[in-house]
Amino acid sequence: MFYLVVFRARSETMKFSSILSSYGIKNAIVNTPRQIAVSCGISVRVDVGALETCKQILSRRQFWTFGGIFLMQNDLYVQQ
């Protein structure tokens, strides 16, 4: 299981990934699956244990194009 943090702008996707890295949170830029239609085409993949930190960062900073957080479980993406 893992989470995808989705944005509508590539620049915000890259910025969010950089912020996570500065906090020591392992993440990866990945292609967004077609099932998730609210995306610029790339997303930030994080482990399940990083969810709360991701939410805190999103609440403290202005990401105008944030599209949601999706849990990948059993080959399905469920919006959180």
C-alpha positions in Angstrom: 0.0 0.0 0.0 1.1 3.5 -0.7 -0.4 7.0 -1.2 -0.3 9.3 -4.2 -0.4 13.0 -3.6 -1.9 14.6 -6.7 -1.6 18.1 -8.1 -2.9 19.8 -11.3 0.4 21.6 -11.9 3.8 19.9 -12.4 5.6 22.7 -10.6 3.6 22.1 -7.4 4.2 18.4 -7.7 7.9 19.0 -7.8 7.8 21.6 -5.0 5.9 19.2 -2.7 8.4 16.4 -3.4 11.3 18.7 -2.6 9.6 19.8 0.7 9.1 16.1 1.7 12.8 15.4 0.9 13.9 18.3 3.1 11.9 16.7 6.0 13.7 13.4 5.3 10.6 11.7 3.9 11.2 9.2 1.2 9.1 9.9 -1.9 9.1 9.5 -5.6 7.7 11.3 -8.6 5.6 8.8 -10.6 3.3 8.9 -13.5 -0.3 9.3 -12.3 -2.5 6.3 -13.2 -5.3 7.1 -15.7 -7.9 6.2 -13.1 -7.1 9.4 -11.3 -8.3 12.2 -13.6 -7.4 15.2 -11.5 -3.7 15.4 -12.4 -1.0 17.0 -14.4 0.3 13.6 -15.3 2.8 13.1 -12.4 2.2 12.6 -8.7 4.2 12.2 -5.5 4.3 8.6 -4.1 4.8 8.2 -0.4 4.7 5.4 2.1 1.7 4.9 4.3 3.6 6.1 7.4 4.1 9.6 5.8 0.4 10.5 5.5 0.1 12.7 8.6 3.3 14.6 7.6 1.9 15.1 4.1 -1.4 16.5 5.5 0.5 18.9 7.8 2.6 20.2 5.0 -0.4 20.7 2.8 -2.3 22.5 5.5 0.6 24.9 6.3 1.5 25.8 2.7 -0.5 27.1 -0.2 -0.8 24.5 -3.0 -3.4 26.0 -5.3 -3.5 23.0 -7.6 -3.7 20.2 -4.9 -6.0 17.5 -6.3 -6.2 15.0 -3.5 -4.5 12.1 -1.7 -5.2 8.6 -3.1 -4.6 5.3 -1.3 -3.5 2.5 -3.6 -4.9 -0.8 -2.3 -5.8 -4.0 -4.1 -5.2 -2.3 -7.5 -7.7 0.4 -6.7 -7.1 4.1 -5.9 -9.3 5.4 -3.2 -9.4 9.1 -2.4 -8.7 10.0 1.2 
